[in-house]
Amino acid sequence: MDEFDYVVVGGGTAGAVVAARLSEDPAVTVCVLEAGPSDVGDDSILRLERWMALLESGYDWDYPVEPQENGNSFLRHARAKVLGGCSSHNSCIAFWAPAEDLDEWGSLGCTGWSAADCYPLYQRLETNDAPGDHHGRSGPVTIRTIPPDDPCGRALLAACADAGLPTTPFNTGSTVVRGAHWFQINAREDGTRSSASVSYLHPILGSRPNLQIRTGLQAKQLLFDDSNRCTGVEYLEPDTVHSGSVAARREVIVSCGAIDSPKLLMLSGIGPAGDLRDCGVDVRVDSPGVGSHLQDHPEGVIMWEAKQPMVTRSTQWWEIGIFAGTEPGLDRPDLMFHYGSVPFDMNTYRRGYPTTDNAFCLTPNVTRARSMGTVRLRTRDFRDKPKVDPRYFTDEHDIRVMIHGLRLAREITAQAPMAAWAGTELAPGPAAQSDDELFSYIKETHNTVYHPAGTVRMGSASDADSPLDPQLRLKGVSGLRVADASVMPFLPAVNPCITTMMIGEKCADMIKAS
């Protein structure tokens, strides 16, 4: 059995960061186990404008959802199967989490995770082209504001302003509750994504003998000694027949994402005891919070045929964000839109809605969904996909916000600046007007922004419903931490990729200090 000081399971958005930071100390040895292939030299991954082709591809674990009582049962959760994880797979929209969200994390018992604690880590990780003394100028992750090259996008921002949503830049240090702007993205000027792997691992590949990155190795289970200390990981060899293992002298860090981290823990006997026994898994730690509290950003779509030709080149085709509050007095937006300069008929076409090659769309999403779901084992076999049940729209709040979003999208596109662009509304179409009609459409056709989180959440040491303490240590065992979006007490209001990198930075800091 190979032995290292630290073993990082998953070379994804947080795992790549943890491995890079820990291996800065030449006296420390680090091994990364990644189930997918490397992204080095692979333009299908590295070229950001190609990201939508990665959905349901060979780079995607492609998890179906369980039948939804109040949502779209056709929906699939894309989870990246490649070095860099979902930062190698997504649209690279880059946000600092709202200070109000991070401060609420701290108030929920996550000591050390307030905005004052976390904002310096965003600054450390970024090289940002936006103004402001709070921004980092020398970090590994290139973050830049999308240039205003899309004429339909420019018209949309003017229409937003006319509808009372002012043009307001993001990542200024103040939360945009009501406003719109071009996104910031983590991508280089030449169109290469500044993913966690590109930013943290590529520059050091081959130059650190104390770091081994092993791809094509899927973890089967965590290994423990008689004192319940996590001592390593068993994995499937690339021949898909034999198993290997790697040992950790100090700690194992699980960074497999909000679906696969709880899956690996449950396969290793850590999770809700009854569910584990039902699958024939011996219970090591009865931890009800593992695989629970699944939260996401559910996303609707409203699409128009464009009166003029849409752009044929883009940074990543989804270049503008719009935030709004659906009720007065909010300190954070409860509604967000992405503007797409392309048709998005992934979930509408099968339901009979018309489509076209020349369209634009707005995708309202619920930033703080109250519907909570679960990730559970399907069987004790690590090769089987887990049961992912987001339970979309089982809370009335989410339905109300989404319907508000569809109506607001129509209000925006009805403004004068969009008159030269907005043609026929293709989906849901002008016939859908009542709340019932609009939600019937949403229920059949909604998607996800692919932001699952909270399934191995951290909390105070005394909170039995939180599997992790604020140092990301798994309660009930030793030598084991989790670092990815699963640890979030709740999902922030914005796209969480950069926050997940920040979690990797903080995890490495806490390990170094321990």
C-alpha positions as CSV (number, residue, x, y, z in Angstrom):
1,M,0.0,0.0,0.0
2,D,1.4,3.4,-1.0
3,E,1.5,5.8,1.9
4,F,1.3,9.6,2.0
5,D,0.8,12.2,4.6
6,Y,-2.5,13.3,3.0
7,V,-4.8,11.7,0.6
8,V,-7.3,13.9,-1.3
9,V,-10.2,11.9,-2.8
10,G,-11.4,13.9,-5.8
11,G,-9.3,16.4,-7.7
12,G,-12.2,18.8,-8.2
13,T,-13.1,22.4,-7.5
14,A,-12.1,22.2,-3.8
15,G,-9.8,19.1,-3.9
16,A,-7.4,20.6,-6.4
17,V,-7.0,23.6,-4.2
18,V,-6.5,21.5,-1.0
19,A,-3.8,19.4,-2.8
20,A,-2.0,22.4,-4.2
21,R,-1.9,24.3,-0.9
22,L,-0.9,21.3,1.2
23,S,1.9,20.3,-1.2
24,E,3.5,23.8,-0.9
25,D,5.3,22.3,2.1
26,P,8.0,20.1,0.5
27,A,8.2,18.1,3.8
28,V,4.6,16.9,3.2
29,T,3.5,14.3,0.8
30,V,0.1,14.4,-0.9
31,C,-1.8,12.0,-3.2
32,V,-4.9,13.0,-5.2
33,L,-7.2,10.2,-6.4
34,E,-9.5,11.4,-9.3
35,A,-12.0,9.1,-10.9
36,G,-12.0,11.0,-14.2
37,P,-9.2,11.7,-16.7
38,S,-6.8,14.6,-16.7
39,D,-7.8,17.8,-18.4
40,V,-4.3,18.7,-19.5
41,G,-4.2,19.4,-23.2
42,D,-7.9,18.5,-23.7
43,D,-9.6,21.4,-25.5
44,S,-13.0,19.9,-25.1
45,I,-12.6,20.8,-21.4
46,L,-10.3,23.7,-21.5
47,R,-12.2,25.8,-24.1
48,L,-14.8,27.5,-22.1
49,E,-17.2,28.3,-25.0
50,R,-17.6,24.5,-25.4
51,W,-19.0,23.9,-21.9
52,M,-22.6,23.0,-22.9
53,A,-21.3,20.0,-25.0
54,L,-20.0,18.4,-21.7
55,L,-23.6,17.8,-20.4
56,E,-24.4,14.1,-20.6
57,S,-21.0,13.4,-22.2
58,G,-18.3,11.0,-21.2
59,Y,-17.0,13.6,-18.8
60,D,-20.3,13.6,-16.9
61,W,-21.5,11.2,-14.1
62,D,-24.9,12.2,-15.4
63,Y,-27.1,11.5,-12.4
64,P,-30.9,11.1,-13.0
65,V,-33.2,12.3,-10.3
66,E,-35.8,10.2,-8.6
67,P,-39.4,10.7,-9.7
68,Q,-40.4,14.2,-8.6
69,E,-43.9,14.7,-7.1
70,N,-43.8,18.4,-7.9
71,G,-41.0,18.8,-10.4
72,N,-39.4,17.6,-13.6
73,S,-38.6,13.9,-13.3
74,F,-36.6,14.0,-16.6
75,L,-34.0,16.3,-15.1
76,R,-30.4,15.1,-14.8
77,H,-27.7,16.4,-12.5
78,A,-24.4,16.9,-14.4
79,R,-21.4,16.2,-12.2
80,A,-18.0,16.4,-13.7
81,K,-15.9,13.3,-14.2
82,V,-12.5,15.0,-14.9
83,L,-9.7,16.7,-13.1
84,G,-10.9,20.1,-11.9
85,G,-14.4,18.7,-11.2
86,C,-17.3,21.0,-12.0
87,S,-14.9,23.9,-12.4
88,S,-13.8,22.0,-15.5
89,H,-17.4,21.5,-16.6
90,N,-19.4,24.6,-15.9
91,S,-19.9,28.1,-17.4
92,C,-17.3,29.7,-15.0
93,I,-19.5,32.3,-13.6
94,A,-17.5,33.8,-10.7
95,F,-19.1,35.3,-7.5
96,W,-18.0,36.1,-4.1
97,A,-20.7,34.8,-1.8
98,P,-22.9,37.6,-0.3
99,A,-21.4,38.7,3.1
100,E,-24.9,38.2,4.6
101,D,-24.8,34.5,3.6
102,L,-21.4,33.9,5.1
103,D,-22.3,35.8,8.3
104,E,-25.4,33.6,8.6
105,W,-23.1,30.5,8.2
106,G,-21.2,31.8,11.2
107,S,-24.4,32.4,13.2
108,L,-25.4,28.8,12.6
109,G,-22.5,27.6,14.6
110,C,-19.8,27.5,11.8
111,T,-17.2,29.5,13.8
112,G,-14.6,31.0,11.5
113,W,-16.8,31.1,8.4
114,S,-18.1,34.7,8.6
115,A,-17.5,37.2,5.7
116,A,-14.6,38.7,7.7
117,D,-13.0,35.2,7.9
118,C,-13.7,34.2,4.3
119,Y,-13.3,37.4,2.2
120,P,-9.5,37.4,2.6
121,L,-9.5,33.9,1.0
122,Y,-11.4,35.1,-2.0
123,Q,-8.8,37.9,-2.3
124,R,-6.0,35.3,-2.0
125,L,-7.3,33.0,-4.7
126,E,-8.1,35.6,-7.4
127,T,-6.4,37.9,-9.9
128,N,-9.4,40.1,-10.7
129,D,-9.7,42.9,-13.3
130,A,-12.5,44.7,-11.5
131,P,-11.8,47.9,-9.5
132,G,-11.7,47.8,-5.7
133,D,-9.1,47.5,-3.0
134,H,-10.8,44.3,-1.8
135,H,-9.9,42.4,-4.9
136,G,-6.9,40.1,-5.3
137,R,-4.4,40.9,-8.0
138,S,-1.9,38.0,-7.7
139,G,-3.9,34.8,-7.0
140,P,-4.0,31.7,-9.2
141,V,-7.6,32.2,-10.5
142,T,-8.1,34.7,-13.3
143,I,-11.4,36.5,-12.8
144,R,-12.5,39.1,-15.4
145,T,-15.6,40.9,-16.3
146,I,-17.3,39.8,-19.5
147,P,-16.9,42.4,-22.3
148,P,-20.2,44.0,-23.5
149,D,-20.0,42.6,-27.0
150,D,-23.5,41.1,-27.3
151,P,-26.0,43.7,-28.7
152,C,-29.0,41.8,-27.4
153,G,-27.4,41.7,-24.0
154,R,-26.8,45.4,-24.1
155,A,-30.4,45.9,-25.0
156,L,-31.4,43.6,-22.1
157,L,-29.5,45.6,-19.6
158,A,-31.2,48.8,-20.8
159,A,-34.6,47.1,-20.5
160,C,-33.7,45.9,-17.0
161,A,-32.9,49.5,-16.0
162,D,-36.3,50.7,-17.5
163,A,-38.0,48.0,-15.4
164,G,-36.3,49.2,-12.2
165,L,-33.3,46.9,-12.2
166,P,-30.3,49.2,-12.4
167,T,-27.1,48.3,-14.2
168,T,-24.9,47.4,-11.2
169,P,-21.6,45.5,-11.3
170,F,-21.1,42.4,-9.2
171,N,-18.3,41.5,-6.7
172,T,-18.0,45.0,-5.4
173,G,-18.2,44.0,-1.8
174,S,-21.9,45.0,-1.6
175,T,-24.7,42.5,-2.2
176,V,-26.8,43.3,-5.3
177,V,-30.4,42.7,-4.2
178,R,-31.9,44.4,-7.3
179,G,-29.8,44.9,-10.4
180,A,-28.2,43.4,-13.5
181,H,-24.8,43.3,-15.1
182,W,-22.4,41.3,-17.2
183,F,-21.0,38.5,-15.2
184,Q,-17.5,38.0,-14.0
185,I,-16.0,34.7,-15.1
186,N,-13.0,32.7,-14.1
187,A,-11.5,32.4,-17.6
188,R,-8.4,33.7,-19.3
189,E,-8.4,36.2,-22.2
190,D,-7.7,33.5,-24.7
191,G,-10.9,31.6,-23.7
192,T,-9.2,29.0,-21.5
193,R,-11.2,28.3,-18.3
194,S,-9.4,29.2,-15.1
195,S,-10.7,26.1,-13.4
196,A,-9.3,24.8,-10.1
197,S,-7.1,22.3,-12.1
198,V,-5.8,24.9,-14.6
199,S,-5.3,27.5,-11.8
200,Y,-3.9,25.4,-9.0
201,L,-2.5,22.1,-10.5
202,H,-1.3,22.8,-14.0
203,P,1.4,25.2,-12.9
204,I,3.0,22.7,-10.5
205,L,2.6,19.5,-12.5
206,G,5.9,17.7,-12.6
207,S,7.6,20.3,-10.3
208,R,6.6,18.9,-6.9
209,P,7.9,15.4,-6.2
210,N,5.8,15.4,-3.0
211,L,2.5,15.6,-5.0
212,Q,1.1,12.7,-6.9
213,I,-2.1,13.1,-9.0
214,R,-3.6,9.8,-10.0
215,T,-6.4,9.9,-12.5
216,G,-8.8,7.2,-13.6
217,L,-9.2,5.8,-10.1
218,Q,-12.7,5.6,-8.6
219,A,-12.9,5.4,-4.8
220,K,-14.7,2.4,-3.5
221,Q,-14.6,3.0,0.3
222,L,-12.7,4.7,3.0
223,L,-10.5,2.5,5.2
224,F,-10.4,2.7,9.0
225,D,-8.4,1.2,11.9
226,D,-9.8,-0.3,15.1
227,S,-9.9,3.1,16.7
228,N,-12.1,4.6,14.0
229,R,-9.3,6.6,12.5
230,C,-9.5,7.0,8.7
231,T,-6.3,5.4,7.4
232,G,-6.7,5.5,3.6
233,V,-8.8,4.8,0.6
234,E,-9.6,1.7,-1.5
235,Y,-10.1,2.3,-5.2
236,L,-10.9,0.5,-8.4
237,E,-7.9,0.1,-10.7
238,P,-8.3,1.3,-14.3
239,D,-8.7,-2.2,-15.5
240,T,-12.0,-2.1,-13.7
241,V,-11.3,-5.5,-12.2
242,H,-8.7,-5.2,-9.5
243,S,-8.6,-2.9,-6.4
244,G,-5.8,-0.9,-4.9
245,S,-5.4,1.2,-1.9
246,V,-3.5,4.2,-0.6
247,A,-2.8,5.1,3.0
248,A,-2.8,8.4,4.8
249,R,-0.4,9.0,7.7
250,R,-2.2,12.2,8.8
251,E,-5.6,12.7,7.1
252,V,-7.9,11.8,4.3
253,I,-9.8,14.7,2.7
254,V,-13.0,13.8,0.8
255,S,-13.7,16.2,-2.0
256,C,-16.0,14.3,-4.3
257,G,-18.8,16.9,-4.5
258,A,-22.3,17.2,-3.0
259,I,-23.5,13.9,-4.5
260,D,-20.5,11.7,-4.4
261,S,-19.1,12.7,-1.1
262,P,-22.1,11.5,0.8
263,K,-22.2,8.4,-1.4
264,L,-18.6,7.5,-0.5
265,L,-19.2,8.2,3.2
266,M,-22.3,6.0,3.2
267,L,-20.5,3.2,1.4
268,S,-17.9,3.5,4.2
269,G,-20.6,3.1,6.9
270,I,-21.1,6.7,7.8
271,G,-24.7,8.0,7.3
272,P,-28.3,7.3,8.4
273,A,-28.1,4.0,10.2
274,G,-31.5,2.7,8.9
275,D,-30.7,3.5,5.3
276,L,-27.3,1.9,5.5
277,R,-28.6,-1.3,7.0
278,D,-31.3,-1.5,4.3
279,C,-28.5,-1.5,1.8
280,G,-26.5,-4.1,3.7
281,V,-23.8,-1.7,4.8
282,D,-22.3,-2.1,8.3
283,V,-22.8,1.1,10.3
284,R,-19.7,2.8,11.5
285,V,-21.2,6.1,12.5
286,D,-24.9,6.8,12.6
287,S,-24.9,10.3,11.0
288,P,-28.4,11.3,9.9
289,G,-27.1,14.5,8.2
290,V,-25.0,12.6,5.6
291,G,-26.9,12.8,2.3
292,S,-29.6,15.0,3.9
293,H,-30.4,18.7,3.4
294,L,-29.8,18.5,-0.3
295,Q,-30.3,22.1,-1.6
296,D,-30.1,23.4,-5.1
297,H,-30.9,26.4,-7.4
298,P,-34.0,25.2,-9.4
299,E,-34.1,26.9,-12.7
300,G,-37.0,27.7,-15.0
301,V,-36.7,29.0,-18.6
302,I,-38.6,31.5,-20.7
303,M,-37.5,31.7,-24.3
304,W,-38.1,34.1,-27.2
305,E,-37.5,33.9,-30.9
306,A,-35.0,36.7,-31.8
307,K,-36.0,39.3,-34.4
308,Q,-32.3,39.8,-35.3
309,P,-29.5,37.3,-35.7
310,M,-28.0,36.4,-32.3
311,V,-24.3,36.5,-31.7
312,T,-22.2,33.6,-33.1
313,R,-19.3,34.0,-30.7
314,S,-19.4,34.3,-26.9
315,T,-17.3,33.8,-23.9
316,Q,-19.7,31.1,-22.6
317,W,-23.2,32.0,-24.0
318,W,-24.6,33.0,-20.6
319,E,-23.1,36.4,-20.0
320,I,-25.6,38.5,-17.9
321,G,-27.0,38.1,-14.4
322,I,-30.2,39.7,-13.0
323,F,-31.0,39.8,-9.3
324,A,-34.4,40.8,-7.8
325,G,-36.3,40.5,-4.5
326,T,-39.9,39.2,-4.7
327,E,-40.9,41.0,-1.5
328,P,-39.8,44.2,0.2
329,G,-37.1,44.4,2.9
330,L,-34.8,41.6,1.7
331,D,-31.1,41.9,2.4
332,R,-30.3,39.3,-0.3
333,P,-32.0,38.6,-3.6
334,D,-34.4,35.6,-3.6
335,L,-34.5,35.5,-7.4
336,M,-31.8,35.4,-10.0
337,F,-31.8,35.1,-13.8
338,H,-29.1,34.1,-16.2
339,Y,-29.4,35.5,-19.7
340,G,-28.6,33.1,-22.5
341,S,-27.9,34.2,-26.1
342,V,-28.8,30.7,-27.3
343,P,-31.9,28.6,-27.3
344,F,-32.3,26.4,-24.2
345,D,-34.9,23.7,-25.2
346,M,-33.3,20.8,-23.2
347,N,-36.5,20.4,-21.2
348,T,-39.1,22.2,-23.2
349,Y,-38.9,20.5,-26.6
350,R,-40.0,17.0,-25.4
351,R,-43.1,18.7,-24.0
352,G,-44.2,20.1,-27.3
353,Y,-42.9,23.6,-27.1
354,P,-41.5,25.1,-30.3
355,T,-37.8,25.9,-30.7
356,T,-35.5,27.7,-33.1
357,D,-31.8,28.1,-33.7
358,N,-32.1,31.9,-33.2
359,A,-33.4,32.6,-29.8
360,F,-32.5,34.1,-26.4
361,C,-33.8,33.2,-23.0
362,L,-33.9,34.1,-19.3
363,T,-33.7,31.5,-16.7
364,P,-35.2,32.5,-13.3
365,N,-33.9,30.5,-10.4
366,V,-34.7,30.4,-6.7
367,T,-31.6,31.6,-4.9
368,R,-32.6,30.3,-1.4
369,A,-34.8,27.3,-2.2
370,R,-36.6,25.9,0.9
371,S,-37.3,22.5,-0.7
372,M,-34.8,20.1,0.7
373,G,-33.9,16.7,-0.7
374,T,-31.6,13.7,-0.1
375,V,-28.8,11.6,-1.6
376,R,-29.1,7.9,-0.7
377,L,-27.4,4.7,-1.7
378,R,-29.2,2.7,-4.3
379,T,-27.3,-0.4,-3.3
380,R,-24.0,-1.3,-1.5
381,D,-22.3,-1.5,-4.8
382,F,-20.0,1.6,-5.4
383,R,-20.6,1.2,-9.2
384,D,-24.3,2.0,-8.9
385,K,-25.5,5.6,-9.2
386,P,-27.0,6.9,-5.9
387,K,-30.6,8.0,-5.5
388,V,-30.7,11.7,-6.0
389,D,-34.1,13.2,-4.8
390,P,-34.0,17.0,-4.7
391,R,-37.8,17.2,-4.0
392,Y,-38.1,20.2,-6.1
393,F,-40.9,22.7,-5.4
394,T,-42.2,20.8,-2.4
395,D,-42.1,24.1,-0.6
396,E,-44.6,26.8,-1.7
397,H,-42.0,29.5,-1.3
398,D,-40.1,28.1,-4.3
399,I,-43.2,28.0,-6.4
400,R,-44.1,31.6,-5.6
401,V,-40.6,32.9,-6.4
402,M,-40.4,31.0,-9.7
403,I,-43.8,32.3,-10.9
404,H,-42.7,35.8,-9.9
405,G,-39.6,35.2,-12.0
406,L,-41.5,34.3,-15.2
407,R,-43.7,37.4,-14.8
408,L,-40.7,39.6,-14.2
409,A,-38.9,38.2,-17.3
410,R,-41.9,39.2,-19.4
411,E,-41.9,42.6,-17.9
412,I,-38.3,43.1,-18.7
413,T,-38.5,42.0,-22.3
414,A,-41.6,44.2,-22.8
415,Q,-39.6,47.3,-22.2
416,A,-38.7,49.5,-25.3
417,P,-35.0,48.6,-25.6
418,M,-36.0,44.9,-26.3
419,A,-38.6,45.8,-29.0
420,A,-36.0,45.2,-31.7
421,W,-35.0,41.8,-30.3
422,A,-38.0,40.0,-28.6
423,G,-40.1,38.1,-31.1
424,T,-42.5,35.3,-30.4
425,E,-42.4,33.9,-26.9
426,L,-41.7,30.2,-27.6
427,A,-41.9,28.8,-24.0
428,P,-44.1,28.9,-22.1
429,G,-45.9,31.0,-24.7
430,P,-48.3,33.9,-24.2
431,A,-51.3,31.5,-23.5
432,A,-49.8,30.7,-20.1
433,Q,-51.0,33.5,-17.8
434,S,-52.4,32.2,-14.6
435,D,-50.3,31.0,-11.6
436,D,-51.6,27.5,-12.2
437,E,-50.7,27.6,-15.9
438,L,-47.3,29.0,-15.2
439,F,-46.5,26.5,-12.5
440,S,-47.8,23.6,-14.6
441,Y,-45.2,24.6,-17.3
442,I,-42.4,24.9,-14.7
443,K,-43.2,21.6,-13.1
444,E,-42.8,19.9,-16.5
445,T,-39.8,21.8,-17.9
446,H,-37.7,23.2,-15.1
447,N,-34.0,22.5,-15.0
448,T,-31.3,23.0,-12.4
449,V,-28.4,25.5,-12.3
450,Y,-26.4,22.4,-11.3
451,H,-25.6,23.7,-7.8
452,P,-26.3,20.8,-5.3
453,A,-25.0,21.6,-1.9
454,G,-25.4,20.9,1.8
455,T,-25.4,17.1,1.9
456,V,-22.5,16.8,4.4
457,R,-22.9,20.2,6.1
458,M,-20.9,21.7,8.8
459,G,-22.2,23.0,12.1
460,S,-21.4,23.4,15.7
461,A,-19.7,20.6,17.4
462,S,-22.9,19.9,19.4
463,D,-25.3,19.9,16.4
464,A,-26.2,16.2,15.8
465,D,-27.7,17.0,12.4
466,S,-24.5,18.4,11.0
467,P,-22.0,15.6,10.2
468,L,-19.0,18.0,10.2
469,D,-17.6,20.4,12.8
470,P,-16.5,23.9,11.7
471,Q,-13.0,22.6,10.9
472,L,-14.7,20.2,8.4
473,R,-13.8,17.2,10.5
474,L,-16.2,14.3,10.3
475,K,-17.8,13.8,13.7
476,G,-17.5,10.2,15.2
477,V,-14.2,9.4,13.5
478,S,-10.7,10.9,13.3
479,G,-8.4,11.7,10.4
480,L,-11.2,12.5,8.0
481,R,-12.4,15.9,6.6
482,V,-14.7,16.9,3.8
483,A,-14.1,19.9,1.6
484,D,-16.5,20.7,-1.3
485,A,-20.0,22.2,-1.7
486,S,-21.5,19.5,0.4
487,V,-20.1,21.2,3.5
488,M,-22.2,24.4,3.0
489,P,-24.7,24.9,5.8
490,F,-26.9,26.3,3.1
491,L,-26.4,27.3,-0.6
492,P,-25.4,30.9,-1.1
493,A,-27.6,33.1,-3.3
494,V,-25.1,33.1,-6.2
495,N,-23.2,30.6,-8.4
496,P,-21.0,28.7,-5.8
497,C,-17.9,27.7,-7.8
498,I,-15.5,30.3,-6.5
499,T,-16.9,29.8,-2.9
500,T,-16.1,26.1,-3.3
501,M,-12.5,27.0,-4.2
502,M,-12.5,29.3,-1.1
503,I,-13.6,26.2,1.0
504,G,-10.6,24.4,-0.4
505,E,-8.3,27.3,0.6
506,K,-9.8,27.4,4.1
507,C,-9.6,23.6,4.6
508,A,-5.9,23.6,3.7
509,D,-5.3,26.5,6.1
510,M,-7.1,24.6,8.9
511,I,-5.1,21.4,8.2
512,K,-1.8,23.3,8.2
513,A,-2.7,24.9,11.6
514,S,-3.7,21.6,13.2
